[in-house]
Amino acid sequence: MYLQKGNICRFLSKHERTFVPNIRILRNTDGFDLILTDDALAFVAELHHMFNDRRLDLLATRAERQEGLDLGDRFDFLSETEHVRRQDWTVRPAPTDLLDRRCEITGPTDRKMVINALNSGAKVFMSDFEDSNSPTWS
């Protein structure tokens, strides 16, 4: 349930608000109030109120873990998953059409590249949904 607007926000000026508990918008851009509405900020304040203690506990645990790693501790598996690691695991053989990978093409998922790859004569085309589709900002 959202907190009431009256309990959350009081206007200081056109572009500066302060919220309970001590939430303040420090940098304003045109149109920020269209996204950071009173309801949205009330929701964030409520989430903060509900989860901040847990968040701080997790951050403290993370800092302790990092300190141990810095001193030479190593990562390990969870003890409760040991039964999974003790089992014998196998995977199916690769499909026959993937056994000959002497010539394969990896490329982005856009239509032109896929068509060119399929017409190239390569035995395998791996469509790259990761790096080639990464968003870029300038």
N, CA, C and O atoms as CSV, one atom per row, in Angstrom:
chain,resi,resn,atom,element,x,y,z
A,1,MET,N,N,0.841,-1.174,0.000
A,1,MET,CA,C,0.000,0.000,0.000
A,1,MET,C,C,0.892,1.246,0.000
A,1,MET,O,O,1.872,1.332,0.741
A,2,TYR,N,N,0.531,2.186,-0.834
A,2,TYR,CA,C,1.297,3.422,-0.925
A,2,TYR,C,C,1.058,4.287,0.301
A,2,TYR,O,O,-0.034,4.302,0.869
A,3,LEU,N,N,2.092,5.004,0.694
A,3,LEU,CA,C,1.923,5.992,1.749
A,3,LEU,C,C,1.180,7.187,1.176
A,3,LEU,O,O,1.267,7.459,-0.022
A,4,GLN,N,N,0.481,7.872,1.990
A,4,GLN,CA,C,-0.257,9.036,1.524
A,4,GLN,C,C,0.706,10.135,1.089
A,4,GLN,O,O,1.749,10.349,1.706
A,5,LYS,N,N,0.340,10.819,0.027
A,5,LYS,CA,C,1.200,11.882,-0.487
A,5,LYS,C,C,1.517,12.923,0.578
A,5,LYS,O,O,2.647,13.403,0.663
A,6,GLY,N,N,0.544,13.264,1.373
A,6,GLY,CA,C,0.754,14.284,2.386
A,6,GLY,C,C,1.802,13.894,3.414
A,6,GLY,O,O,2.448,14.763,4.000
A,7,ASN,N,N,1.976,12.613,3.639
A,7,ASN,CA,C,2.976,12.148,4.596
A,7,ASN,C,C,4.364,12.056,3.982
A,7,ASN,O,O,5.350,11.901,4.701
A,8,ILE,N,N,4.450,12.149,2.683
A,8,ILE,CA,C,5.703,11.895,1.990
A,8,ILE,C,C,6.372,13.177,1.517
A,8,ILE,O,O,7.584,13.328,1.673
A,9,CYS,N,N,5.634,14.075,0.960
A,9,CYS,CA,C,6.269,15.139,0.182
A,9,CYS,C,C,5.765,16.511,0.609
A,9,CYS,O,O,4.577,16.705,0.866
A,10,ARG,N,N,6.674,17.432,0.675
A,10,ARG,CA,C,6.268,18.827,0.743
A,10,ARG,C,C,7.136,19.577,-0.266
A,10,ARG,O,O,8.340,19.334,-0.344
A,11,PHE,N,N,6.546,20.471,-1.027
A,11,PHE,CA,C,7.280,21.182,-2.064
A,11,PHE,C,C,8.124,22.291,-1.454
A,11,PHE,O,O,7.630,23.108,-0.678
A,12,LEU,N,N,9.399,22.310,-1.812
A,12,LEU,CA,C,10.289,23.390,-1.389
A,12,LEU,C,C,10.375,24.461,-2.461
A,12,LEU,O,O,10.427,25.656,-2.172
A,13,SER,N,N,10.389,24.005,-3.696
A,13,SER,CA,C,10.391,24.913,-4.832
A,13,SER,C,C,9.857,24.115,-6.005
A,13,SER,O,O,9.452,22.963,-5.846
A,14,LYS,N,N,9.855,24.710,-7.160
A,14,LYS,CA,C,9.316,24.017,-8.325
A,14,LYS,C,C,10.051,22.715,-8.601
A,14,LYS,O,O,9.425,21.734,-9.003
A,15,HIS,N,N,11.376,22.679,-8.393
A,15,HIS,CA,C,12.163,21.506,-8.764
A,15,HIS,C,C,12.866,20.836,-7.592
A,15,HIS,O,O,13.720,19.979,-7.815
A,16,GLU,N,N,12.547,21.186,-6.375
A,16,GLU,CA,C,13.220,20.551,-5.244
A,16,GLU,C,C,12.164,20.065,-4.266
A,16,GLU,O,O,11.278,20.820,-3.867
A,17,ARG,N,N,12.267,18.797,-3.883
A,17,ARG,CA,C,11.331,18.223,-2.929
A,17,ARG,C,C,12.136,17.531,-1.844
A,17,ARG,O,O,13.275,17.122,-2.069
A,18,THR,N,N,11.561,17.408,-0.709
A,18,THR,CA,C,12.180,16.593,0.331
A,18,THR,C,C,11.155,15.582,0.800
A,18,THR,O,O,9.963,15.880,0.871
A,19,PHE,N,N,11.619,14.391,1.118
A,19,PHE,CA,C,10.718,13.295,1.430
A,19,PHE,C,C,11.071,12.693,2.764
A,19,PHE,O,O,12.207,12.788,3.229
A,20,VAL,N,N,10.101,12.084,3.365
A,20,VAL,CA,C,10.325,11.363,4.614
A,20,VAL,C,C,10.717,9.950,4.244
A,20,VAL,O,O,9.992,9.350,3.451
A,21,PRO,N,N,11.761,9.374,4.725
A,21,PRO,CA,C,12.761,9.957,5.605
A,21,PRO,C,C,13.958,10.454,4.808
A,21,PRO,O,O,14.719,9.651,4.269
A,22,ASN,N,N,14.124,11.722,4.729
A,22,ASN,CA,C,15.307,12.385,4.173
A,22,ASN,C,C,15.636,11.989,2.746
A,22,ASN,O,O,16.812,11.890,2.396
A,23,ILE,N,N,14.653,11.764,1.932
A,23,ILE,CA,C,14.901,11.510,0.510
A,23,ILE,C,C,14.823,12.857,-0.188
A,23,ILE,O,O,13.837,13.583,-0.063
A,24,ARG,N,N,15.864,13.174,-0.914
A,24,ARG,CA,C,15.906,14.469,-1.576
A,24,ARG,C,C,16.400,14.277,-3.001
A,24,ARG,O,O,17.372,13.558,-3.231
A,25,ILE,N,N,15.743,14.910,-3.949
A,25,ILE,CA,C,16.195,14.901,-5.339
A,25,ILE,C,C,17.277,15.964,-5.447
A,25,ILE,O,O,17.018,17.153,-5.262
A,26,LEU,N,N,18.489,15.520,-5.748
A,26,LEU,CA,C,19.625,16.437,-5.751
A,26,LEU,C,C,19.881,17.058,-7.113
A,26,LEU,O,O,20.415,18.163,-7.204
A,27,ARG,N,N,19.509,16.362,-8.157
A,27,ARG,CA,C,19.782,16.881,-9.487
A,27,ARG,C,C,18.512,16.764,-10.307
A,27,ARG,O,O,17.955,15.676,-10.451
A,28,ASN,N,N,18.068,17.856,-10.830
A,28,ASN,CA,C,16.827,17.873,-11.590
A,28,ASN,C,C,17.111,18.101,-13.065
A,28,ASN,O,O,18.012,18.855,-13.432
A,29,THR,N,N,16.341,17.447,-13.887
A,29,THR,CA,C,16.390,17.684,-15.321
A,29,THR,C,C,14.973,17.946,-15.782
A,29,THR,O,O,14.010,17.617,-15.089
A,30,ASP,N,N,14.853,18.536,-16.946
A,30,ASP,CA,C,13.526,18.827,-17.468
A,30,ASP,C,C,12.700,17.552,-17.538
A,30,ASP,O,O,13.163,16.529,-18.042
A,31,GLY,N,N,11.509,17.618,-17.042
A,31,GLY,CA,C,10.590,16.493,-17.112
A,31,GLY,C,C,10.768,15.444,-16.036
A,31,GLY,O,O,10.074,14.427,-16.050
A,32,PHE,N,N,11.694,15.668,-15.090
A,32,PHE,CA,C,11.910,14.652,-14.058
A,32,PHE,C,C,10.630,14.371,-13.285
A,32,PHE,O,O,10.384,13.241,-12.863
A,33,ASP,N,N,9.817,15.411,-13.102
A,33,ASP,CA,C,8.607,15.239,-12.310
A,33,ASP,C,C,7.551,14.400,-13.026
A,33,ASP,O,O,6.572,13.978,-12.410
A,34,LEU,N,N,7.745,14.156,-14.327
A,34,LEU,CA,C,6.836,13.259,-15.044
A,34,LEU,C,C,7.106,11.804,-14.687
A,34,LEU,O,O,6.203,10.969,-14.744
A,35,ILE,N,N,8.353,11.498,-14.318
A,35,ILE,CA,C,8.730,10.134,-13.942
A,35,ILE,C,C,8.729,9.988,-12.427
A,35,ILE,O,O,8.181,9.029,-11.884
A,36,LEU,N,N,9.348,10.945,-11.756
A,36,LEU,CA,C,9.414,10.894,-10.295
A,36,LEU,C,C,8.193,11.597,-9.710
A,36,LEU,O,O,8.296,12.632,-9.052
A,37,THR,N,N,7.045,11.003,-9.972
A,37,THR,CA,C,5.794,11.564,-9.466
A,37,THR,C,C,5.712,11.356,-7.962
A,37,THR,O,O,6.498,10.607,-7.381
A,38,ASP,N,N,4.758,12.025,-7.346
A,38,ASP,CA,C,4.563,11.832,-5.909
A,38,ASP,C,C,4.289,10.363,-5.591
A,38,ASP,O,O,4.807,9.830,-4.610
A,39,ASP,N,N,3.474,9.711,-6.424
A,39,ASP,CA,C,3.181,8.288,-6.191
A,39,ASP,C,C,4.430,7.429,-6.338
A,39,ASP,O,O,4.650,6.517,-5.541
A,40,ALA,N,N,5.254,7.711,-7.352
A,40,ALA,CA,C,6.482,6.928,-7.554
A,40,ALA,C,C,7.430,7.122,-6.378
A,40,ALA,O,O,8.014,6.159,-5.882
A,41,LEU,N,N,7.580,8.349,-5.937
A,41,LEU,CA,C,8.468,8.617,-4.812
A,41,LEU,C,C,7.912,8.043,-3.510
A,41,LEU,O,O,8.676,7.597,-2.655
A,42,ALA,N,N,6.601,8.053,-3.357
A,42,ALA,CA,C,5.991,7.425,-2.184
A,42,ALA,C,C,6.271,5.929,-2.193
A,42,ALA,O,O,6.535,5.333,-1.149
A,43,PHE,N,N,6.211,5.328,-3.373
A,43,PHE,CA,C,6.498,3.900,-3.502
A,43,PHE,C,C,7.951,3.603,-3.132
A,43,PHE,O,O,8.226,2.651,-2.401
A,44,VAL,N,N,8.879,4.416,-3.635
A,44,VAL,CA,C,10.298,4.234,-3.300
A,44,VAL,C,C,10.512,4.422,-1.800
A,44,VAL,O,O,11.257,3.663,-1.180
A,45,ALA,N,N,9.870,5.417,-1.221
A,45,ALA,CA,C,10.006,5.646,0.220
A,45,ALA,C,C,9.469,4.457,1.005
A,45,ALA,O,O,10.056,4.056,2.010
A,46,GLU,N,N,8.358,3.896,0.550
A,46,GLU,CA,C,7.798,2.728,1.230
A,46,GLU,C,C,8.729,1.527,1.112
A,46,GLU,O,O,8.946,0.812,2.090
A,47,LEU,N,N,9.283,1.302,-0.084
A,47,LEU,CA,C,10.247,0.206,-0.253
A,47,LEU,C,C,11.451,0.404,0.661
A,47,LEU,O,O,11.926,-0.541,1.290
A,48,HIS,N,N,11.935,1.625,0.727
A,48,HIS,CA,C,13.072,1.924,1.594
A,48,HIS,C,C,12.722,1.610,3.049
A,48,HIS,O,O,13.505,0.989,3.769
A,49,HIS,N,N,11.558,2.040,3.459
A,49,HIS,CA,C,11.123,1.799,4.838
A,49,HIS,C,C,11.006,0.299,5.122
A,49,HIS,O,O,11.380,-0.167,6.198
A,50,MET,N,N,10.486,-0.449,4.148
A,50,MET,CA,C,10.261,-1.884,4.347
A,50,MET,C,C,11.551,-2.697,4.299
A,50,MET,O,O,11.700,-3.660,5.051
A,51,PHE,N,N,12.484,-2.324,3.425
A,51,PHE,CA,C,13.616,-3.198,3.133
A,51,PHE,C,C,14.987,-2.641,3.510
A,51,PHE,O,O,15.986,-3.337,3.327
A,52,ASN,N,N,15.075,-1.433,4.019
A,52,ASN,CA,C,16.392,-0.852,4.255
A,52,ASN,C,C,17.199,-1.622,5.296
A,52,ASN,O,O,18.406,-1.794,5.123
A,53,ASP,N,N,16.570,-2.087,6.365
A,53,ASP,CA,C,17.322,-2.854,7.367
A,53,ASP,C,C,17.925,-4.106,6.745
A,53,ASP,O,O,19.088,-4.426,6.988
A,54,ARG,N,N,17.137,-4.813,5.944
A,54,ARG,CA,C,17.632,-6.023,5.276
A,54,ARG,C,C,18.740,-5.667,4.288
A,54,ARG,O,O,19.745,-6.373,4.199
A,55,ARG,N,N,18.561,-4.578,3.548
A,55,ARG,CA,C,19.574,-4.133,2.584
A,55,ARG,C,C,20.892,-3.843,3.295
A,55,ARG,O,O,21.956,-4.241,2.824
A,56,LEU,N,N,20.820,-3.155,4.420
A,56,LEU,CA,C,22.037,-2.833,5.169
A,56,LEU,C,C,22.697,-4.092,5.715
A,56,LEU,O,O,23.924,-4.195,5.727
A,57,ASP,N,N,21.884,-5.059,6.172
A,57,ASP,CA,C,22.441,-6.343,6.632
A,57,ASP,C,C,23.173,-7.054,5.501
A,57,ASP,O,O,24.271,-7.576,5.694
A,58,LEU,N,N,22.562,-7.071,4.323
A,58,LEU,CA,C,23.190,-7.730,3.174
A,58,LEU,C,C,24.488,-7.032,2.780
A,58,LEU,O,O,25.471,-7.693,2.443
A,59,LEU,N,N,24.495,-5.712,2.819
A,59,LEU,CA,C,25.721,-4.980,2.493
A,59,LEU,C,C,26.819,-5.268,3.507
A,59,LEU,O,O,27.988,-5.384,3.139
A,60,ALA,N,N,26.453,-5.384,4.784
A,60,ALA,CA,C,27.450,-5.707,5.810
A,60,ALA,C,C,27.992,-7.116,5.596
A,60,ALA,O,O,29.195,-7.345,5.723
A,61,THR,N,N,27.110,-8.059,5.272
A,61,THR,CA,C,27.543,-9.431,4.994
A,61,THR,C,C,28.469,-9.462,3.786
A,61,THR,O,O,29.474,-10.174,3.779
A,62,ARG,N,N,28.123,-8.686,2.766
A,62,ARG,CA,C,28.958,-8.619,1.573
A,62,ARG,C,C,30.339,-8.059,1.904
A,62,ARG,O,O,31.349,-8.567,1.418
A,63,ALA,N,N,30.384,-7.017,2.728
A,63,ALA,CA,C,31.669,-6.422,3.114
A,63,ALA,C,C,32.508,-7.426,3.906
A,63,ALA,O,O,33.720,-7.516,3.707
A,64,GLU,N,N,31.864,-8.183,4.807
A,64,GLU,CA,C,32.590,-9.210,5.568
A,64,GLU,C,C,33.134,-10.283,4.634
A,64,GLU,O,O,34.275,-10.722,4.782
A,65,ARG,N,N,32.320,-10.701,3.678
A,65,ARG,CA,C,32.751,-11.727,2.725
A,65,ARG,C,C,33.926,-11.218,1.898
A,65,ARG,O,O,34.890,-11.948,1.667
A,66,GLN,N,N,33.845,-9.971,1.456
A,66,GLN,CA,C,34.926,-9.391,0.666
A,66,GLN,C,C,36.203,-9.302,1.480
A,66,GLN,O,O,37.293,-9.551,0.964
A,67,GLU,N,N,36.074,-8.950,2.746
A,67,GLU,CA,C,37.247,-8.882,3.616
A,67,GLU,C,C,37.910,-10.254,3.712
A,67,GLU,O,O,39.136,-10.360,3.657
A,68,GLY,N,N,37.099,-11.302,3.856
A,68,GLY,CA,C,37.642,-12.657,3.891
A,68,GLY,C,C,38.334,-13.021,2.592
A,68,GLY,O,O,39.411,-13.616,2.610
A,69,LEU,N,N,37.727,-12.669,1.463
A,69,LEU,CA,C,38.346,-12.952,0.163
A,69,LEU,C,C,39.666,-12.203,0.024
A,69,LEU,O,O,40.643,-12.738,-0.499
A,70,ASP,N,N,39.685,-10.959,0.499
A,70,ASP,CA,C,40.921,-10.174,0.441
A,70,ASP,C,C,42.029,-10.805,1.277
A,70,ASP,O,O,43.211,-10.639,0.977
A,71,LEU,N,N,41.643,-11.528,2.324
A,71,LEU,CA,C,42.621,-12.187,3.197
A,71,LEU,C,C,42.960,-13.602,2.734
A,71,LEU,O,O,43.745,-14.296,3.379
A,72,GLY,N,N,42.368,-14.031,1.617
A,72,GLY,CA,C,42.732,-15.329,1.068
A,72,GLY,C,C,41.653,-16.388,1.099
A,72,GLY,O,O,41.870,-17.486,0.585
A,73,ASP,N,N,40.485,-16.104,1.687
A,73,ASP,CA,C,39.396,-17.080,1.631
A,73,ASP,C,C,39.057,-17.364,0.174
A,73,ASP,O,O,39.318,-16.544,-0.706
A,74,ARG,N,N,38.481,-18.518,-0.066
A,74,ARG,CA,C,38.120,-18.892,-1.431
A,74,ARG,C,C,36.621,-19.113,-1.524
A,74,ARG,O,O,35.955,-19.403,-0.530
A,75,PHE,N,N,36.110,-18.972,-2.725
A,75,PHE,CA,C,34.707,-19.295,-2.961
A,75,PHE,C,C,34.528,-20.796,-2.841
A,75,PHE,O,O,35.446,-21.559,-3.139
A,76,ASP,N,N,33.371,-21.217,-2.413
A,76,ASP,CA,C,33.081,-22.638,-2.319
A,76,ASP,C,C,31.605,-22.840,-2.630
A,76,ASP,O,O,30.834,-21.883,-2.704
A,77,PHE,N,N,31.233,-24.080,-2.807
A,77,PHE,CA,C,29.842,-24.403,-3.060
A,77,PHE,C,C,29.073,-24.449,-1.751
A,77,PHE,O,O,29.651,-24.677,-0.688
A,78,LEU,N,N,27.776,-24.232,-1.833
A,78,LEU,CA,C,26.929,-24.332,-0.654
A,78,LEU,C,C,26.869,-25.776,-0.192
A,78,LEU,O,O,26.736,-26.688,-1.007
A,79,SER,N,N,26.965,-25.984,1.104
A,79,SER,CA,C,26.944,-27.352,1.634
A,79,SER,C,C,25.622,-28.042,1.335
A,79,SER,O,O,25.596,-29.260,1.153
A,80,GLU,N,N,24.532,-27.301,1.279
A,80,GLU,CA,C,23.232,-27.922,1.019
A,80,GLU,C,C,23.069,-28.405,-0.424
A,80,GLU,O,O,22.075,-29.058,-0.745
A,81,THR,N,N,24.030,-28.092,-1.298
A,81,THR,CA,C,23.958,-28.591,-2.680
A,81,THR,C,C,24.943,-29.728,-2.928
A,81,THR,O,O,25.142,-30.135,-4.073
A,82,GLU,N,N,25.555,-30.240,-1.880
A,82,GLU,CA,C,26.558,-31.296,-2.037
A,82,GLU,C,C,25.984,-32.534,-2.714
A,82,GLU,O,O,26.663,-33.165,-3.524
A,83,HIS,N,N,24.738,-32.892,-2.392
A,83,HIS,CA,C,24.137,-34.089,-2.996
A,83,HIS,C,C,24.056,-33.969,-4.518
A,83,HIS,O,O,24.141,-34.975,-5.223
A,84,VAL,N,N,23.896,-32.773,-5.018
A,84,VAL,CA,C,23.845,-32.570,-6.469
A,84,VAL,C,C,25.221,-32.836,-7.076
A,84,VAL,O,O,25.324,-33.464,-8.130
A,85,ARG,N,N,26.265,-32.367,-6.423
A,85,ARG,CA,C,27.623,-32.544,-6.942
A,85,ARG,C,C,28.089,-33.991,-6.857
A,85,ARG,O,O,28.954,-34.394,-7.635
A,86,ARG,N,N,27.552,-34.777,-5.950
A,86,ARG,CA,C,27.960,-36.174,-5.799
A,86,ARG,C,C,27.337,-37.076,-6.861
A,86,ARG,O,O,27.796,-38.201,-7.056
A,87,GLN,N,N,26.312,-36.607,-7.542
A,87,GLN,CA,C,25.643,-37.426,-8.547
A,87,GLN,C,C,26.465,-37.477,-9.832
A,87,GLN,O,O,27.285,-36.598,-10.097
A,88,ASP,N,N,26.230,-38.527,-10.627
A,88,ASP,CA,C,26.857,-38.631,-11.946
A,88,ASP,C,C,26.019,-37.850,-12.944
A,88,ASP,O,O,24.804,-38.023,-13.030
A,89,TRP,N,N,26.686,-36.993,-13.691
A,89,TRP,CA,C,25.991,-36.164,-14.664
A,89,TRP,C,C,26.506,-36.481,-16.058
A,89,TRP,O,O,27.711,-36.628,-16.263
A,90,THR,N,N,25.612,-36.583,-16.992
A,90,THR,CA,C,25.985,-36.752,-18.396
A,90,THR,C,C,25.112,-35.834,-19.235
A,90,THR,O,O,24.037,-35.406,-18.816
A,91,VAL,N,N,25.603,-35.549,-20.419
A,91,VAL,CA,C,24.818,-34.759,-21.365
A,91,VAL,C,C,24.669,-35.564,-22.640
A,91,VAL,O,O,25.456,-36.470,-22.915
A,92,ARG,N,N,23.670,-35.232,-23.398
A,92,ARG,CA,C,23.466,-35.915,-24.674
A,92,ARG,C,C,24.584,-35.545,-25.640
A,92,ARG,O,O,25.183,-34.476,-25.520
A,93,PRO,N,N,24.863,-36.417,-26.589
A,93,PRO,CA,C,25.852,-36.072,-27.621
A,93,PRO,C,C,25.349,-34.895,-28.463
A,93,PRO,O,O,24.147,-34.647,-28.560
A,94,ALA,N,N,26.297,-34.183,-29.063
A,94,ALA,CA,C,25.930,-33.069,-29.935
A,94,ALA,C,C,25.178,-33.602,-31.145
A,94,ALA,O,O,25.477,-34.697,-31.621
A,95,PRO,N,N,24.203,-32.846,-31.653
A,95,PRO,CA,C,23.499,-33.261,-32.872
A,95,PRO,C,C,24.482,-33.405,-34.029
A,95,PRO,O,O,25.494,-32.705,-34.080
A,96,THR,N,N,24.187,-34.306,-34.952
A,96,THR,CA,C,25.117,-34.590,-36.055
A,96,THR,C,C,25.419,-33.350,-36.895
A,96,THR,O,O,26.536,-33.204,-37.391
A,97,ASP,N,N,24.447,-32.460,-37.061
A,97,ASP,CA,C,24.711,-31.275,-37.881
A,97,ASP,C,C,25.633,-30.270,-37.190
A,97,ASP,O,O,26.033,-29.284,-37.808
A,98,LEU,N,N,25.973,-30.497,-35.934
A,98,LEU,CA,C,26.922,-29.616,-35.245
A,98,LEU,C,C,28.288,-30.258,-35.047
A,98,LEU,O,O,29.170,-29.653,-34.437
A,99,LEU,N,N,28.477,-31.476,-35.552
A,99,LEU,CA,C,29.749,-32.161,-35.353
A,99,LEU,C,C,30.862,-31.585,-36.221
A,99,LEU,O,O,32.020,-31.563,-35.802
A,100,ASP,N,N,30.529,-31.120,-37.421
A,100,ASP,CA,C,31.533,-30.534,-38.315
A,100,ASP,C,C,31.482,-29.018,-38.162
A,100,ASP,O,O,30.632,-28.354,-38.756
A,101,ARG,N,N,32.386,-28.481,-37.371
A,101,ARG,CA,C,32.385,-27.043,-37.109
A,101,ARG,C,C,33.651,-26.393,-37.653
A,101,ARG,O,O,34.145,-25.415,-37.091
A,102,ARG,N,N,34.174,-26.939,-38.748
A,102,ARG,CA,C,35.392,-26.353,-39.316
A,102,ARG,C,C,35.145,-24.968,-39.869
A,102,ARG,O,O,36.051,-24.135,-39.896
A,103,CYS,N,N,33.934,-24.716,-40.308
A,103,CYS,CA,C,33.615,-23.387,-40.823
A,103,CYS,C,C,32.294,-22.954,-40.204
A,103,CYS,O,O,31.235,-23.493,-40.525
A,104,GLU,N,N,32.372,-21.982,-39.320
A,104,GLU,CA,C,31.150,-21.468,-38.715
A,104,GLU,C,C,31.228,-19.954,-38.666
A,104,GLU,O,O,32.312,-19.372,-38.664
A,105,ILE,N,N,30.093,-19.341,-38.626
A,105,ILE,CA,C,30.001,-17.884,-38.586
A,105,ILE,C,C,29.250,-17.495,-37.318
A,105,ILE,O,O,28.249,-18.109,-36.950
A,106,THR,N,N,29.752,-16.479,-36.674
A,106,THR,CA,C,29.053,-15.898,-35.528
A,106,THR,C,C,28.743,-14.460,-35.881
A,106,THR,O,O,29.614,-13.734,-36.360
A,107,GLY,N,N,27.519,-14.046,-35.652
A,107,GLY,CA,C,27.175,-12.679,-35.998
A,107,GLY,C,C,25.935,-12.194,-35.294
A,107,GLY,O,O,25.269,-12.940,-34.576
A,108,PRO,N,N,25.636,-10.927,-35.513
A,108,PRO,CA,C,24.478,-10.326,-34.860
A,108,PRO,C,C,23.170,-10.890,-35.407
A,108,PRO,O,O,23.147,-11.619,-36.399
A,109,THR,N,N,22.102,-10.536,-34.741
A,109,THR,CA,C,20.803,-11.125,-35.069
A,109,THR,C,C,20.003,-10.313,-36.078
A,109,THR,O,O,18.851,-10.647,-36.356
A,110,ASP,N,N,20.584,-9.260,-36.629
A,110,ASP,CA,C,19.780,-8.483,-37.571
A,110,ASP,C,C,19.567,-9.266,-38.868
A,110,ASP,O,O,20.385,-10.110,-39.236
A,111,ARG,N,N,18.481,-8.982,-39.542
A,111,ARG,CA,C,18.023,-9.764,-40.693
A,111,ARG,C,C,19.085,-9.907,-41.777
A,111,ARG,O,O,19.309,-11.011,-42.273
A,112,LYS,N,N,19.741,-8.817,-42.152
A,112,LYS,CA,C,20.729,-8.864,-43.231
A,112,LYS,C,C,21.869,-9.825,-42.902
A,112,LYS,O,O,22.278,-10.614,-43.755
A,113,MET,N,N,22.385,-9.768,-41.678
A,113,MET,CA,C,23.497,-10.635,-41.290
A,113,MET,C,C,23.083,-12.102,-41.250
A,113,MET,O,O,23.859,-12.973,-41.643
A,114,VAL,N,N,21.879,-12.384,-40.783
A,114,VAL,CA,C,21.405,-13.774,-40.729
A,114,VAL,C,C,21.255,-14.328,-42.140
A,114,VAL,O,O,21.674,-15.454,-42.408
A,115,ILE,N,N,20.668,-13.559,-43.039
A,115,ILE,CA,C,20.503,-14.012,-44.430
A,115,ILE,C,C,21.864,-14.261,-45.066
A,115,ILE,O,O,22.063,-15.290,-45.710
A,116,ASN,N,N,22.807,-13.331,-44.895
A,116,ASN,CA,C,24.150,-13.517,-45.454
A,116,ASN,C,C,24.828,-14.749,-44.869
A,116,ASN,O,O,25.495,-15.490,-45.591
A,117,ALA,N,N,24.667,-14.971,-43.587
A,117,ALA,CA,C,25.293,-16.132,-42.947
A,117,ALA,C,C,24.694,-17.430,-43.471
A,117,ALA,O,O,25.421,-18.386,-43.740
A,118,LEU,N,N,23.382,-17.471,-43.615
A,118,LEU,CA,C,22.731,-18.693,-44.097
A,118,LEU,C,C,23.093,-18.988,-45.549
A,118,LEU,O,O,23.099,-20.149,-45.959
A,119,ASN,N,N,23.394,-17.958,-46.326
A,119,ASN,CA,C,23.784,-18.142,-47.725
A,119,ASN,C,C,25.285,-18.307,-47.904
A,119,ASN,O,O,25.747,-18.437,-49.038
A,120,SER,N,N,26.054,-18.308,-46.837
A,120,SER,CA,C,27.513,-18.315,-46.940
A,120,SER,C,C,28.110,-19.690,-47.212
A,120,SER,O,O,29.248,-19.789,-47.671
A,121,GLY,N,N,27.368,-20.732,-46.940
A,121,GLY,CA,C,27.915,-22.076,-47.082
A,121,GLY,C,C,28.570,-22.595,-45.818
A,121,GLY,O,O,29.033,-23.736,-45.788
A,122,ALA,N,N,28.617,-21.796,-44.790
A,122,ALA,CA,C,29.186,-22.249,-43.515
A,122,ALA,C,C,28.322,-23.368,-42.956
A,122,ALA,O,O,27.107,-23.394,-43.153
A,123,LYS,N,N,28.967,-24.287,-42.257
A,123,LYS,CA,C,28.243,-25.413,-41.671
A,123,LYS,C,C,27.360,-24.974,-40.503
A,123,LYS,O,O,26.299,-25.551,-40.267
A,124,VAL,N,N,27.805,-23.952,-39.779
A,124,VAL,CA,C,27.106,-23.531,-38.563
A,124,VAL,C,C,27.036,-22.011,-38.519
A,124,VAL,O,O,27.999,-21.327,-38.867
A,125,PHE,N,N,25.908,-21.492,-38.095
A,125,PHE,CA,C,25.777,-20.065,-37.807
A,125,PHE,C,C,25.337,-19.922,-36.357
A,125,PHE,O,O,24.291,-20.434,-35.962
A,126,MET,N,N,26.149,-19.218,-35.568
A,126,MET,CA,C,25.779,-18.924,-34.182
A,126,MET,C,C,25.294,-17.485,-34.121
A,126,MET,O,O,26.051,-16.549,-34.377
A,127,SER,N,N,24.046,-17.324,-33.784
A,127,SER,CA,C,23.476,-15.996,-33.668
A,127,SER,C,C,23.861,-15.408,-32.318
A,127,SER,O,O,23.578,-15.994,-31.273
A,128,ASP,N,N,24.500,-14.259,-32.345
A,128,ASP,CA,C,25.025,-13.637,-31.135
A,128,ASP,C,C,23.996,-12.659,-30.564
A,128,ASP,O,O,23.825,-11.550,-31.070
A,129,PHE,N,N,23.325,-13.089,-29.515
A,129,PHE,CA,C,22.329,-12.236,-28.871
A,129,PHE,C,C,22.932,-11.378,-27.766
A,129,PHE,O,O,22.213,-10.611,-27.126
A,130,GLU,N,N,24.229,-11.489,-27.530
A,130,GLU,CA,C,24.830,-10.774,-26.406
A,130,GLU,C,C,25.614,-9.556,-26.877
A,130,GLU,O,O,25.068,-8.455,-26.956
A,131,ASP,N,N,26.892,-9.751,-27.190
A,131,ASP,CA,C,27.764,-8.613,-27.480
A,131,ASP,C,C,27.290,-7.781,-28.661
A,131,ASP,O,O,27.346,-6.552,-28.630
A,132,SER,N,N,26.823,-8.456,-29.698
A,132,SER,CA,C,26.454,-7.697,-30.890
A,132,SER,C,C,25.161,-6.920,-30.694
A,132,SER,O,O,24.848,-6.035,-31.491
A,133,ASN,N,N,24.415,-7.230,-29.662
A,133,ASN,CA,C,23.177,-6.498,-29.382
A,133,ASN,C,C,23.285,-5.606,-28.158
A,133,ASN,O,O,22.280,-5.073,-27.686
A,134,SER,N,N,24.489,-5.438,-27.642
A,134,SER,CA,C,24.647,-4.614,-26.444
A,134,SER,C,C,24.254,-3.182,-26.753
A,134,SER,O,O,24.632,-2.643,-27.793
A,135,PRO,N,N,23.498,-2.563,-25.855
A,135,PRO,CA,C,23.167,-1.157,-26.083
A,135,PRO,C,C,24.415,-0.296,-25.922
A,135,PRO,O,O,25.264,-0.562,-25.070
A,136,THR,N,N,24.509,0.713,-26.734
A,136,THR,CA,C,25.641,1.633,-26.624
A,136,THR,C,C,25.101,3.050,-26.486
A,136,THR,O,O,24.063,3.398,-27.049
A,137,TRP,N,N,25.814,3.836,-25.743
A,137,TRP,CA,C,25.448,5.227,-25.557
A,137,TRP,C,C,26.663,6.078,-25.882
A,137,TRP,O,O,27.796,5.701,-25.584
A,138,SER,N,N,26.418,7.227,-26.495
A,138,SER,CA,C,27.547,8.114,-26.765
A,138,SER,C,C,27.385,9.415,-26.040
A,138,SER,O,O,28.242,10.292,-26.147
